[in-house]
Amino acid sequence: MTDTLHTSSFSRNAVHTHALENGFYAAEDLEIEVDITQASKTQMAQLRDGVWDVVSTNFDNVLYWSEDHGSDLLVVSALDSLPRQDLVVRPEIKSYEDFRGTVIAVDAAESGYVTPLRILLANAGLKENDDYTLTEFGATDGRVAAMAEGKAVGAMVSEGRKLHDGMWVMDAIARLYTHYASIVVVRREWAEANESLLLRYLRAHLGATAAHEGTKDLSFAWEGLREMMQMRSDVGFLRGDIDPTRFATERYFEEARPR
């Protein structure tokens, strides 16, 4: 019998496409419904409320929703990755000093790529509210539209996106990281009640990842999670210890990963 998993992500990535086209989900008798979210707050609230079974999101969102909203979330896959996000600005912005007195567009003001953005701005000597304002416009399309309409002068934007209206890449957050992780997160209660289903999904997901990347040498990216927690701590938003095991387990990953 085929089971349907309800998932949410910010895009249909290459691994998901590879899994579909090469039968990895079919081999596990899975049908995957994918929601492309327009805002991380909507995505994470719906994960908490059981709308989604499995979510791909920024680990910083997991930290915020776990610590500040009491959501019992569990990262079940973490893979070494790169934070492919650029700081894109309108043409009138020539340097960090030009951000003074302006609005910067973000997805969520409390978590996500806004955390490394705060680091970039702080390193340039800028203070939130005193020097600039963060305003929520949702996912990338909404942030880019806000800049095009003059409602904001800068935003984090997916690397490689075609830019218009004189917008340009002023900086990138990748230089802040030594390690980074792309994650899969579920509700802890759901994982415990649906272990077999979760393992089938992870076998397909990790198998497709290994095939797409041409390696079976997949390991749980604890250092990426730890570094992201450190960054959240550095901006004063982390509520507890820098210990990713508070929010993640490699148990399902190790059982499902390809050998």
URRA-V487614 format. One record per residue. N is the residue number from 0. PSI is psi as a letter, one per 40 degrees, with the letter a starting at -180 (NA if undefined). Layout:
# URRA-V487614
<<N PSI> <N PSI>>
This chain:
# URRA-V487614
<<0 h> <1 h> <2 i> <3 h> <4 h> <5 h> <6 i> <7 i> <8 i> <9 e> <10 i> <11 h> <12 i> <13 d> <14 d> <15 d> <16 d> <17 d> <18 d> <19 d> <20 d> <21 e> <22 e> <23 d> <24 d> <25 d> <26 d> <27 e> <28 f> <29 i> <30 h> <31 h> <32 h> <33 h> <34 h> <35 h> <36 i> <37 e> <38 h> <39 d> <40 d> <41 d> <42 d> <43 d> <44 d> <45 d> <46 d> <47 d> <48 e> <49 e> <50 d> <51 i> <52 d> <53 h> <54 h> <55 h> <56 a> <57 h> <58 d> <59 d> <60 d> <61 d> <62 d> <63 d> <64 d> <65 d> <66 d> <67 e> <68 e> <69 e> <70 h> <71 g> <72 i> <73 h> <74 h> <75 e> <76 h> <77 h> <78 i> <79 h> <80 a> <81 i> <82 g> <83 g> <84 h> <85 i> <86 h> <87 h> <88 i> <89 i> <90 d> <91 e> <92 h> <93 d> <94 i> <95 d> <96 d> <97 e> <98 e> <99 h> <100 e> <101 i> <102 h> <103 h> <104 h> <105 i> <106 c> <107 i> <108 e> <109 e> <110 i> <111 a> <112 e> <113 d> <114 d> <115 d> <116 d> <117 d> <118 d> <119 d> <120 d> <121 d> <122 d> <123 e> <124 e> <125 i> <126 h> <127 i> <128 d> <129 d> <130 d> <131 i> <132 h> <133 h> <134 h> <135 h> <136 e> <137 a> <138 a> <139 d> <140 d> <141 d> <142 d> <143 d> <144 d> <145 d> <146 d> <147 d> <148 e> <149 e> <150 e> <151 i> <152 e> <153 i> <154 i> <155 h> <156 i> <157 h> <158 h> <159 e> <160 h> <161 h> <162 i> <163 i> <164 f> <165 e> <166 i> <167 i> <168 h> <169 d> <170 i> <171 i> <172 e> <173 d> <174 e> <175 e> <176 i> <177 d> <178 i> <179 i> <180 h> <181 h> <182 i> <183 h> <184 i> <185 i> <186 h> <187 d> <188 d> <189 d> <190 d> <191 d> <192 e> <193 f> <194 d> <195 d> <196 d> <197 d> <198 d> <199 d> <200 d> <201 d> <202 d> <203 d> <204 d> <205 d> <206 d> <207 d> <208 d> <209 d> <210 d> <211 d> <212 e> <213 f> <214 i> <215 e> <216 g> <217 h> <218 i> <219 h> <220 g> <221 d> <222 d> <223 d> <224 d> <225 d> <226 d> <227 d> <228 d> <229 d> <230 d> <231 d> <232 d> <233 d> <234 e> <235 e> <236 e> <237 h> <238 e> <239 a> <240 i> <241 g> <242 g> <243 e> <244 e> <245 d> <246 e> <247 i> <248 i> <249 e> <250 d> <251 d> <252 d> <253 d> <254 d> <255 d> <256 i> <257 i> <258 NA>>
